[in-house]
Amino acid sequence: MGDPYKDTSSVALNPIIKFTTLFGLLAVETAVANQKFARPLGIALMVVALVFVYRSFYGMRISTKQAAAAKAAASVAATH
């Protein structure tokens, strides 16, 4: 049988790995080419990255209201 998530996770992570690598290479090239603007640009890019990480992390969470509604619906379905 094997791991049912093995094939799907590697396919989903492939674009993320490629984007991260490309972004890192471009950031290093920009920092080397423009040393005068490297620090402000690095700080700005870090803030943008942290905003996206925050949005993706908290966007995936299930709120307590949704969890309570799903639990109530499951218990009603189980009694019928």
PDB file of N, CA, C and O in Angstrom:
ATOM      1  N   MET A   1       0.816  -1.197   0.000  1.00  0.00           N
ATOM      2  CA  MET A   1       0.000   0.000   0.000  1.00  0.00           C
ATOM      3  C   MET A   1       0.860   1.262   0.000  1.00  0.00           C
ATOM      4  O   MET A   1       0.729   2.093  -0.899  1.00  0.00           O
ATOM      5  N   GLY A   2       1.727   1.417   0.983  1.00  0.00           N
ATOM      6  CA  GLY A   2       2.600   2.585   1.004  1.00  0.00           C
ATOM      7  C   GLY A   2       1.946   3.800   1.637  1.00  0.00           C
ATOM      8  O   GLY A   2       0.870   3.718   2.229  1.00  0.00           O
ATOM      9  N   ASP A   3       2.608   4.899   1.499  1.00  0.00           N
ATOM     10  CA  ASP A   3       2.146   6.160   2.075  1.00  0.00           C
ATOM     11  C   ASP A   3       1.251   6.877   1.067  1.00  0.00           C
ATOM     12  O   ASP A   3       1.715   7.217  -0.021  1.00  0.00           O
ATOM     13  N   PRO A   4      -0.022   7.115   1.398  1.00  0.00           N
ATOM     14  CA  PRO A   4      -0.911   7.767   0.438  1.00  0.00           C
ATOM     15  C   PRO A   4      -0.582   9.239   0.199  1.00  0.00           C
ATOM     16  O   PRO A   4      -0.986   9.801  -0.819  1.00  0.00           O
ATOM     17  N   TYR A   5       0.149   9.876   1.127  1.00  0.00           N
ATOM     18  CA  TYR A   5       0.454  11.299   0.987  1.00  0.00           C
ATOM     19  C   TYR A   5       1.819  11.549   0.350  1.00  0.00           C
ATOM     20  O   TYR A   5       2.166  12.701   0.090  1.00  0.00           O
ATOM     21  N   LYS A   6       2.599  10.503   0.094  1.00  0.00           N
ATOM     22  CA  LYS A   6       3.956  10.680  -0.409  1.00  0.00           C
ATOM     23  C   LYS A   6       3.974  11.387  -1.765  1.00  0.00           C
ATOM     24  O   LYS A   6       4.727  12.343  -1.953  1.00  0.00           O
ATOM     25  N   ASP A   7       3.162  10.932  -2.699  1.00  0.00           N
ATOM     26  CA  ASP A   7       3.177  11.511  -4.041  1.00  0.00           C
ATOM     27  C   ASP A   7       2.589  12.918  -4.056  1.00  0.00           C
ATOM     28  O   ASP A   7       3.095  13.788  -4.765  1.00  0.00           O
ATOM     29  N   THR A   8       1.537  13.152  -3.291  1.00  0.00           N
ATOM     30  CA  THR A   8       0.886  14.461  -3.333  1.00  0.00           C
ATOM     31  C   THR A   8       1.722  15.532  -2.656  1.00  0.00           C
ATOM     32  O   THR A   8       1.738  16.674  -3.116  1.00  0.00           O
ATOM     33  N   SER A   9       2.417  15.197  -1.573  1.00  0.00           N
ATOM     34  CA  SER A   9       3.183  16.235  -0.878  1.00  0.00           C
ATOM     35  C   SER A   9       4.404  16.661  -1.690  1.00  0.00           C
ATOM     36  O   SER A   9       4.748  17.843  -1.712  1.00  0.00           O
ATOM     37  N   SER A  10       5.061  15.712  -2.356  1.00  0.00           N
ATOM     38  CA  SER A  10       6.249  16.096  -3.118  1.00  0.00           C
ATOM     39  C   SER A  10       5.874  16.979  -4.308  1.00  0.00           C
ATOM     40  O   SER A  10       6.611  17.903  -4.653  1.00  0.00           O
ATOM     41  N   VAL A  11       4.748  16.702  -4.924  1.00  0.00           N
ATOM     42  CA  VAL A  11       4.300  17.521  -6.050  1.00  0.00           C
ATOM     43  C   VAL A  11       3.930  18.920  -5.570  1.00  0.00           C
ATOM     44  O   VAL A  11       4.220  19.900  -6.257  1.00  0.00           O
ATOM     45  N   ALA A  12       3.302  19.030  -4.416  1.00  0.00           N
ATOM     46  CA  ALA A  12       2.884  20.332  -3.892  1.00  0.00           C
ATOM     47  C   ALA A  12       4.074  21.151  -3.409  1.00  0.00           C
ATOM     48  O   ALA A  12       4.057  22.377  -3.514  1.00  0.00           O
ATOM     49  N   LEU A  13       5.095  20.505  -2.888  1.00  0.00           N
ATOM     50  CA  LEU A  13       6.244  21.236  -2.365  1.00  0.00           C
ATOM     51  C   LEU A  13       7.221  21.663  -3.452  1.00  0.00           C
ATOM     52  O   LEU A  13       8.009  22.585  -3.239  1.00  0.00           O
ATOM     53  N   ASN A  14       7.187  21.018  -4.599  1.00  0.00           N
ATOM     54  CA  ASN A  14       8.132  21.327  -5.665  1.00  0.00           C
ATOM     55  C   ASN A  14       8.085  22.802  -6.086  1.00  0.00           C
ATOM     56  O   ASN A  14       9.143  23.428  -6.143  1.00  0.00           O
ATOM     57  N   PRO A  15       6.921  23.389  -6.383  1.00  0.00           N
ATOM     58  CA  PRO A  15       6.906  24.819  -6.753  1.00  0.00           C
ATOM     59  C   PRO A  15       7.362  25.729  -5.623  1.00  0.00           C
ATOM     60  O   PRO A  15       7.974  26.767  -5.877  1.00  0.00           O
ATOM     61  N   ILE A  16       7.072  25.358  -4.381  1.00  0.00           N
ATOM     62  CA  ILE A  16       7.490  26.184  -3.242  1.00  0.00           C
ATOM     63  C   ILE A  16       9.011  26.186  -3.131  1.00  0.00           C
ATOM     64  O   ILE A  16       9.618  27.231  -2.899  1.00  0.00           O
ATOM     65  N   ILE A  17       9.621  25.024  -3.296  1.00  0.00           N
ATOM     66  CA  ILE A  17      11.081  24.928  -3.227  1.00  0.00           C
ATOM     67  C   ILE A  17      11.717  25.727  -4.359  1.00  0.00           C
ATOM     68  O   ILE A  17      12.699  26.437  -4.142  1.00  0.00           O
ATOM     69  N   LYS A  18      11.165  25.615  -5.561  1.00  0.00           N
ATOM     70  CA  LYS A  18      11.722  26.354  -6.697  1.00  0.00           C
ATOM     71  C   LYS A  18      11.581  27.860  -6.498  1.00  0.00           C
ATOM     72  O   LYS A  18      12.517  28.607  -6.784  1.00  0.00           O
ATOM     73  N   PHE A  19      10.435  28.313  -6.017  1.00  0.00           N
ATOM     74  CA  PHE A  19      10.223  29.739  -5.800  1.00  0.00           C
ATOM     75  C   PHE A  19      11.154  30.266  -4.721  1.00  0.00           C
ATOM     76  O   PHE A  19      11.716  31.351  -4.864  1.00  0.00           O
ATOM     77  N   THR A  20      11.321  29.515  -3.651  1.00  0.00           N
ATOM     78  CA  THR A  20      12.195  29.946  -2.561  1.00  0.00           C
ATOM     79  C   THR A  20      13.639  30.062  -3.038  1.00  0.00           C
ATOM     80  O   THR A  20      14.338  31.016  -2.697  1.00  0.00           O
ATOM     81  N   THR A  21      14.076  29.091  -3.825  1.00  0.00           N
ATOM     82  CA  THR A  21      15.440  29.128  -4.352  1.00  0.00           C
ATOM     83  C   THR A  21      15.635  30.321  -5.277  1.00  0.00           C
ATOM     84  O   THR A  21      16.633  31.033  -5.173  1.00  0.00           O
ATOM     85  N   LEU A  22      14.689  30.541  -6.177  1.00  0.00           N
ATOM     86  CA  LEU A  22      14.782  31.666  -7.106  1.00  0.00           C
ATOM     87  C   LEU A  22      14.764  32.993  -6.355  1.00  0.00           C
ATOM     88  O   LEU A  22      15.545  33.893  -6.663  1.00  0.00           O
ATOM     89  N   PHE A  23      13.882  33.116  -5.379  1.00  0.00           N
ATOM     90  CA  PHE A  23      13.780  34.342  -4.594  1.00  0.00           C
ATOM     91  C   PHE A  23      15.086  34.603  -3.849  1.00  0.00           C
ATOM     92  O   PHE A  23      15.549  35.742  -3.792  1.00  0.00           O
ATOM     93  N   GLY A  24      15.677  33.567  -3.282  1.00  0.00           N
ATOM     94  CA  GLY A  24      16.948  33.726  -2.576  1.00  0.00           C
ATOM     95  C   GLY A  24      18.068  34.168  -3.493  1.00  0.00           C
ATOM     96  O   GLY A  24      18.857  35.044  -3.139  1.00  0.00           O
ATOM     97  N   LEU A  25      18.144  33.563  -4.677  1.00  0.00           N
ATOM     98  CA  LEU A  25      19.177  33.952  -5.633  1.00  0.00           C
ATOM     99  C   LEU A  25      19.012  35.396  -6.090  1.00  0.00           C
ATOM    100  O   LEU A  25      19.991  36.134  -6.203  1.00  0.00           O
ATOM    101  N   LEU A  26      17.768  35.795  -6.351  1.00  0.00           N
ATOM    102  CA  LEU A  26      17.532  37.176  -6.781  1.00  0.00           C
ATOM    103  C   LEU A  26      17.837  38.162  -5.661  1.00  0.00           C
ATOM    104  O   LEU A  26      18.364  39.246  -5.912  1.00  0.00           O
ATOM    105  N   ALA A  27      17.511  37.794  -4.435  1.00  0.00           N
ATOM    106  CA  ALA A  27      17.786  38.688  -3.309  1.00  0.00           C
ATOM    107  C   ALA A  27      19.282  38.875  -3.108  1.00  0.00           C
ATOM    108  O   ALA A  27      19.736  39.989  -2.848  1.00  0.00           O
ATOM    109  N   VAL A  28      20.052  37.801  -3.223  1.00  0.00           N
ATOM    110  CA  VAL A  28      21.506  37.904  -3.066  1.00  0.00           C
ATOM    111  C   VAL A  28      22.102  38.732  -4.196  1.00  0.00           C
ATOM    112  O   VAL A  28      22.963  39.580  -3.958  1.00  0.00           O
ATOM    113  N   GLU A  29      21.652  38.494  -5.420  1.00  0.00           N
ATOM    114  CA  GLU A  29      22.162  39.267  -6.555  1.00  0.00           C
ATOM    115  C   GLU A  29      21.854  40.752  -6.398  1.00  0.00           C
ATOM    116  O   GLU A  29      22.699  41.598  -6.692  1.00  0.00           O
ATOM    117  N   THR A  30      20.652  41.068  -5.937  1.00  0.00           N
ATOM    118  CA  THR A  30      20.280  42.469  -5.727  1.00  0.00           C
ATOM    119  C   THR A  30      21.125  43.094  -4.631  1.00  0.00           C
ATOM    120  O   THR A  30      21.547  44.244  -4.757  1.00  0.00           O
ATOM    121  N   ALA A  31      21.377  42.364  -3.570  1.00  0.00           N
ATOM    122  CA  ALA A  31      22.170  42.897  -2.458  1.00  0.00           C
ATOM    123  C   ALA A  31      23.614  43.139  -2.875  1.00  0.00           C
ATOM    124  O   ALA A  31      24.221  44.127  -2.461  1.00  0.00           O
ATOM    125  N   VAL A  32      24.164  42.257  -3.681  1.00  0.00           N
ATOM    126  CA  VAL A  32      25.551  42.427  -4.125  1.00  0.00           C
ATOM    127  C   VAL A  32      25.662  43.585  -5.115  1.00  0.00           C
ATOM    128  O   VAL A  32      26.611  44.366  -5.056  1.00  0.00           O
ATOM    129  N   ALA A  33      24.697  43.695  -6.022  1.00  0.00           N
ATOM    130  CA  ALA A  33      24.750  44.732  -7.055  1.00  0.00           C
ATOM    131  C   ALA A  33      24.496  46.125  -6.471  1.00  0.00           C
ATOM    132  O   ALA A  33      25.115  47.098  -6.904  1.00  0.00           O
ATOM    133  N   ASN A  34      23.606  46.227  -5.507  1.00  0.00           N
ATOM    134  CA  ASN A  34      23.216  47.529  -4.948  1.00  0.00           C
ATOM    135  C   ASN A  34      23.514  47.554  -3.451  1.00  0.00           C
ATOM    136  O   ASN A  34      22.594  47.472  -2.637  1.00  0.00           O
ATOM    137  N   GLN A  35      24.755  47.664  -3.091  1.00  0.00           N
ATOM    138  CA  GLN A  35      25.096  47.612  -1.671  1.00  0.00           C
ATOM    139  C   GLN A  35      24.581  48.829  -0.905  1.00  0.00           C
ATOM    140  O   GLN A  35      24.394  48.768   0.310  1.00  0.00           O
ATOM    141  N   LYS A  36      24.358  49.916  -1.605  1.00  0.00           N
ATOM    142  CA  LYS A  36      23.830  51.114  -0.938  1.00  0.00           C
ATOM    143  C   LYS A  36      22.395  50.895  -0.472  1.00  0.00           C
ATOM    144  O   LYS A  36      21.990  51.405   0.573  1.00  0.00           O
ATOM    145  N   PHE A  37      21.623  50.130  -1.258  1.00  0.00           N
ATOM    146  CA  PHE A  37      20.210  49.901  -0.930  1.00  0.00           C
ATOM    147  C   PHE A  37      19.951  48.510  -0.368  1.00  0.00           C
ATOM    148  O   PHE A  37      18.797  48.120  -0.190  1.00  0.00           O
ATOM    149  N   ALA A  38      21.004  47.764  -0.088  1.00  0.00           N
ATOM    150  CA  ALA A  38      20.836  46.369   0.312  1.00  0.00           C
ATOM    151  C   ALA A  38      20.090  46.233   1.635  1.00  0.00           C
ATOM    152  O   ALA A  38      19.158  45.435   1.733  1.00  0.00           O
ATOM    153  N   ARG A  39      20.475  46.987   2.640  1.00  0.00           N
ATOM    154  CA  ARG A  39      19.843  46.838   3.959  1.00  0.00           C
ATOM    155  C   ARG A  39      18.368  47.244   3.945  1.00  0.00           C
ATOM    156  O   ARG A  39      17.535  46.471   4.418  1.00  0.00           O
ATOM    157  N   PRO A  40      18.003  48.434   3.416  1.00  0.00           N
ATOM    158  CA  PRO A  40      16.567  48.773   3.382  1.00  0.00           C
ATOM    159  C   PRO A  40      15.747  47.807   2.529  1.00  0.00           C
ATOM    160  O   PRO A  40      14.618  47.461   2.876  1.00  0.00           O
ATOM    161  N   LEU A  41      16.330  47.377   1.410  1.00  0.00           N
ATOM    162  CA  LEU A  41      15.625  46.433   0.558  1.00  0.00           C
ATOM    163  C   LEU A  41      15.459  45.088   1.264  1.00  0.00           C
ATOM    164  O   LEU A  41      14.403  44.462   1.172  1.00  0.00           O
ATOM    165  N   GLY A  42      16.488  44.653   1.960  1.00  0.00           N
ATOM    166  CA  GLY A  42      16.401  43.400   2.709  1.00  0.00           C
ATOM    167  C   GLY A  42      15.347  43.460   3.802  1.00  0.00           C
ATOM    168  O   GLY A  42      14.605  42.499   4.010  1.00  0.00           O
ATOM    169  N   ILE A  43      15.282  44.580   4.496  1.00  0.00           N
ATOM    170  CA  ILE A  43      14.269  44.742   5.547  1.00  0.00           C
ATOM    171  C   ILE A  43      12.873  44.754   4.943  1.00  0.00           C
ATOM    172  O   ILE A  43      11.957  44.134   5.481  1.00  0.00           O
ATOM    173  N   ALA A  44      12.707  45.455   3.830  1.00  0.00           N
ATOM    174  CA  ALA A  44      11.389  45.503   3.173  1.00  0.00           C
ATOM    175  C   ALA A  44      10.961  44.116   2.698  1.00  0.00           C
ATOM    176  O   ALA A  44       9.808  43.725   2.879  1.00  0.00           O
ATOM    177  N   LEU A  45      11.886  43.375   2.092  1.00  0.00           N
ATOM    178  CA  LEU A  45      11.552  42.024   1.632  1.00  0.00           C
ATOM    179  C   LEU A  45      11.245  41.098   2.799  1.00  0.00           C
ATOM    180  O   LEU A  45      10.383  40.227   2.686  1.00  0.00           O
ATOM    181  N   MET A  46      11.944  41.278   3.926  1.00  0.00           N
ATOM    182  CA  MET A  46      11.676  40.458   5.107  1.00  0.00           C
ATOM    183  C   MET A  46      10.292  40.748   5.658  1.00  0.00           C
ATOM    184  O   MET A  46       9.588  39.828   6.076  1.00  0.00           O
ATOM    185  N   VAL A  47       9.892  42.011   5.665  1.00  0.00           N
ATOM    186  CA  VAL A  47       8.548  42.366   6.138  1.00  0.00           C
ATOM    187  C   VAL A  47       7.484  41.751   5.226  1.00  0.00           C
ATOM    188  O   VAL A  47       6.484  41.216   5.705  1.00  0.00           O
ATOM    189  N   VAL A  48       7.703  41.830   3.919  1.00  0.00           N
ATOM    190  CA  VAL A  48       6.755  41.233   2.970  1.00  0.00           C
ATOM    191  C   VAL A  48       6.657  39.725   3.194  1.00  0.00           C
ATOM    192  O   VAL A  48       5.562  39.164   3.211  1.00  0.00           O
ATOM    193  N   ALA A  49       7.805  39.075   3.366  1.00  0.00           N
ATOM    194  CA  ALA A  49       7.810  37.626   3.594  1.00  0.00           C
ATOM    195  C   ALA A  49       7.084  37.277   4.886  1.00  0.00           C
ATOM    196  O   ALA A  49       6.319  36.313   4.923  1.00  0.00           O
ATOM    197  N   LEU A  50       7.312  38.049   5.945  1.00  0.00           N
ATOM    198  CA  LEU A  50       6.639  37.774   7.219  1.00  0.00           C
ATOM    199  C   LEU A  50       5.138  37.977   7.130  1.00  0.00           C
ATOM    200  O   LEU A  50       4.377  37.254   7.772  1.00  0.00           O
ATOM    201  N   VAL A  51       4.698  38.954   6.340  1.00  0.00           N
ATOM    202  CA  VAL A  51       3.258  39.153   6.145  1.00  0.00           C
ATOM    203  C   VAL A  51       2.646  37.936   5.466  1.00  0.00           C
ATOM    204  O   VAL A  51       1.579  37.470   5.865  1.00  0.00           O
ATOM    205  N   PHE A  52       3.322  37.421   4.439  1.00  0.00           N
ATOM    206  CA  PHE A  52       2.791  36.245   3.749  1.00  0.00           C
ATOM    207  C   PHE A  52       2.806  35.015   4.645  1.00  0.00           C
ATOM    208  O   PHE A  52       1.873  34.213   4.595  1.00  0.00           O
ATOM    209  N   VAL A  53       3.825  34.849   5.453  1.00  0.00           N
ATOM    210  CA  VAL A  53       3.879  33.718   6.380  1.00  0.00           C
ATOM    211  C   VAL A  53       2.759  33.835   7.399  1.00  0.00           C
ATOM    212  O   VAL A  53       2.085  32.848   7.697  1.00  0.00           O
ATOM    213  N   TYR A  54       2.554  35.024   7.935  1.00  0.00           N
ATOM    214  CA  TYR A  54       1.481  35.238   8.916  1.00  0.00           C
ATOM    215  C   TYR A  54       0.121  34.934   8.303  1.00  0.00           C
ATOM    216  O   TYR A  54      -0.703  34.253   8.913  1.00  0.00           O
ATOM    217  N   ARG A  55      -0.113  35.446   7.086  1.00  0.00           N
ATOM    218  CA  ARG A  55      -1.408  35.217   6.427  1.00  0.00           C
ATOM    219  C   ARG A  55      -1.634  33.751   6.123  1.00  0.00           C
ATOM    220  O   ARG A  55      -2.741  33.245   6.307  1.00  0.00           O
ATOM    221  N   SER A  56      -0.606  33.060   5.664  1.00  0.00           N
ATOM    222  CA  SER A  56      -0.793  31.653   5.319  1.00  0.00           C
ATOM    223  C   SER A  56      -0.979  30.811   6.573  1.00  0.00           C
ATOM    224  O   SER A  56      -1.776  29.874   6.567  1.00  0.00           O
ATOM    225  N   PHE A  57      -0.256  31.127   7.657  1.00  0.00           N
ATOM    226  CA  PHE A  57      -0.384  30.342   8.880  1.00  0.00           C
ATOM    227  C   PHE A  57      -1.757  30.541   9.518  1.00  0.00           C
ATOM    228  O   PHE A  57      -2.437  29.568   9.843  1.00  0.00           O
ATOM    229  N   TYR A  58      -2.159  31.777   9.696  1.00  0.00           N
ATOM    230  CA  TYR A  58      -3.434  32.029  10.348  1.00  0.00           C
ATOM    231  C   TYR A  58      -4.617  31.846   9.400  1.00  0.00           C
ATOM    232  O   TYR A  58      -5.745  31.682   9.864  1.00  0.00           O
ATOM    233  N   GLY A  59      -4.394  31.869   8.107  1.00  0.00           N
ATOM    234  CA  GLY A  59      -5.462  31.600   7.154  1.00  0.00           C
ATOM    235  C   GLY A  59      -5.843  30.130   7.103  1.00  0.00           C
ATOM    236  O   GLY A  59      -6.964  29.797   6.721  1.00  0.00           O
ATOM    237  N   MET A  60      -4.921  29.240   7.484  1.00  0.00           N
ATOM    238  CA  MET A  60      -5.190  27.812   7.452  1.00  0.00           C
ATOM    239  C   MET A  60      -5.831  27.307   8.739  1.00  0.00           C
ATOM    240  O   MET A  60      -6.335  26.184   8.775  1.00  0.00           O
ATOM    241  N   ARG A  61      -5.822  28.105   9.777  1.00  0.00           N
ATOM    242  CA  ARG A  61      -6.396  27.660  11.048  1.00  0.00           C
ATOM    243  C   ARG A  61      -7.905  27.565  10.956  1.00  0.00           C
ATOM    244  O   ARG A  61      -8.547  28.328  10.234  1.00  0.00           O
ATOM    245  N   ILE A  62      -8.450  26.640  11.679  1.00  0.00           N
ATOM    246  CA  ILE A  62      -9.904  26.497  11.768  1.00  0.00           C
ATOM    247  C   ILE A  62     -10.348  27.282  12.995  1.00  0.00           C
ATOM    248  O   ILE A  62      -9.866  27.048  14.103  1.00  0.00           O
ATOM    249  N   SER A  63     -11.262  28.206  12.786  1.00  0.00           N
ATOM    250  CA  SER A  63     -11.709  29.014  13.912  1.00  0.00           C
ATOM    251  C   SER A  63     -12.540  28.162  14.866  1.00  0.00           C
ATOM    252  O   SER A  63     -13.043  27.104  14.490  1.00  0.00           O
ATOM    253  N   THR A  64     -12.676  28.630  16.091  1.00  0.00           N
ATOM    254  CA  THR A  64     -13.394  27.850  17.102  1.00  0.00           C
ATOM    255  C   THR A  64     -14.880  27.752  16.770  1.00  0.00           C
ATOM    256  O   THR A  64     -15.514  26.746  17.087  1.00  0.00           O
ATOM    257  N   LYS A  65     -15.445  28.777  16.137  1.00  0.00           N
ATOM    258  CA  LYS A  65     -16.856  28.717  15.765  1.00  0.00           C
ATOM    259  C   LYS A  65     -17.086  27.654  14.698  1.00  0.00           C
ATOM    260  O   LYS A  65     -18.053  26.896  14.768  1.00  0.00           O
ATOM    261  N   GLN A  66     -16.202  27.600  13.718  1.00  0.00           N
ATOM    262  CA  GLN A  66     -16.345  26.591  12.669  1.00  0.00           C
ATOM    263  C   GLN A  66     -16.131  25.196  13.236  1.00  0.00           C
ATOM    264  O   GLN A  66     -16.832  24.260  12.849  1.00  0.00           O
ATOM    265  N   ALA A  67     -15.174  25.040  14.147  1.00  0.00           N
ATOM    266  CA  ALA A  67     -14.912  23.736  14.744  1.00  0.00           C
ATOM    267  C   ALA A  67     -16.100  23.282  15.580  1.00  0.00           C
ATOM    268  O   ALA A  67     -16.463  22.106  15.546  1.00  0.00           O
ATOM    269  N   ALA A  68     -16.717  24.202  16.334  1.00  0.00           N
ATOM    270  CA  ALA A  68     -17.869  23.843  17.157  1.00  0.00           C
ATOM    271  C   ALA A  68     -19.062  23.466  16.280  1.00  0.00           C
ATOM    272  O   ALA A  68     -19.792  22.529  16.601  1.00  0.00           O
ATOM    273  N   ALA A  69     -19.265  24.185  15.180  1.00  0.00           N
ATOM    274  CA  ALA A  69     -20.370  23.871  14.271  1.00  0.00           C
ATOM    275  C   ALA A  69     -20.152  22.522  13.606  1.00  0.00           C
ATOM    276  O   ALA A  69     -21.099  21.751  13.450  1.00  0.00           O
ATOM    277  N   ALA A  70     -18.922  22.225  13.211  1.00  0.00           N
ATOM    278  CA  ALA A  70     -18.627  20.937  12.585  1.00  0.00           C
ATOM    279  C   ALA A  70     -18.800  19.798  13.578  1.00  0.00           C
ATOM    280  O   ALA A  70     -19.282  18.726  13.214  1.00  0.00           O
ATOM    281  N   LYS A  71     -18.412  20.020  14.830  1.00  0.00           N
ATOM    282  CA  LYS A  71     -18.566  18.994  15.859  1.00  0.00           C
ATOM    283  C   LYS A  71     -20.038  18.743  16.151  1.00  0.00           C
ATOM    284  O   LYS A  71     -20.447  17.596  16.334  1.00  0.00           O
ATOM    285  N   ALA A  72     -20.837  19.800  16.197  1.00  0.00           N
ATOM    286  CA  ALA A  72     -22.273  19.651  16.427  1.00  0.00           C
ATOM    287  C   ALA A  72     -22.939  18.929  15.268  1.00  0.00           C
ATOM    288  O   ALA A  72     -23.802  18.077  15.483  1.00  0.00           O
ATOM    289  N   ALA A  73     -22.549  19.260  14.043  1.00  0.00           N
ATOM    290  CA  ALA A  73     -23.113  18.595  12.875  1.00  0.00           C
ATOM    291  C   ALA A  73     -22.733  17.127  12.843  1.00  0.00           C
ATOM    292  O   ALA A  73     -23.542  16.288  12.447  1.00  0.00           O
ATOM    293  N   ALA A  74     -21.518  16.805  13.252  1.00  0.00           N
ATOM    294  CA  ALA A  74     -21.086  15.411  13.280  1.00  0.00           C
ATOM    295  C   ALA A  74     -21.832  14.622  14.329  1.00  0.00           C
ATOM    296  O   ALA A  74     -22.175  13.462  14.097  1.00  0.00           O
ATOM    297  N   SER A  75     -22.096  15.228  15.497  1.00  0.00           N
ATOM    298  CA  SER A  75     -22.828  14.501  16.536  1.00  0.00           C
ATOM    299  C   SER A  75     -24.289  14.299  16.150  1.00  0.00           C
ATOM    300  O   SER A  75     -24.881  13.277  16.496  1.00  0.00           O
ATOM    301  N   VAL A  76     -24.881  15.262  15.434  1.00  0.00           N
ATOM    302  CA  VAL A  76     -26.265  15.110  14.960  1.00  0.00           C
ATOM    303  C   VAL A  76     -26.319  14.008  13.907  1.00  0.00           C
ATOM    304  O   VAL A  76     -27.240  13.191  13.907  1.00  0.00           O
ATOM    305  N   ALA A  77     -25.354  13.986  13.030  1.00  0.00           N
ATOM    306  CA  ALA A  77     -25.324  12.958  11.971  1.00  0.00           C
ATOM    307  C   ALA A  77     -25.092  11.570  12.573  1.00  0.00           C
ATOM    308  O   ALA A  77     -25.610  10.578  12.061  1.00  0.00           O
ATOM    309  N   ALA A  78     -24.320  11.498  13.650  1.00  0.00           N
ATOM    310  CA  ALA A  78     -24.037  10.207  14.272  1.00  0.00           C
ATOM    311  C   ALA A  78     -25.269   9.649  14.995  1.00  0.00           C
ATOM    312  O   ALA A  78     -25.411   8.431  15.106  1.00  0.00           O
ATOM    313  N   THR A  79     -26.146  10.504  15.480  1.00  0.00           N
ATOM    314  CA  THR A  79     -27.331  10.029  16.197  1.00  0.00           C
ATOM    315  C   THR A  79     -28.428   9.558  15.262  1.00  0.00           C
ATOM    316  O   THR A  79     -29.332   8.833  15.678  1.00  0.00           O
ATOM    317  N   HIS A  80     -28.359   9.964  13.999  1.00  0.00           N
ATOM    318  CA  HIS A  80     -29.404   9.548  13.052  1.00  0.00           C
ATOM    319  C   HIS A  80     -29.023   8.361  12.309  1.00  0.00           C
ATOM    320  O   HIS A  80     -29.790   7.882  11.473  1.00  0.00           O
TER     321      HIS A  80
END
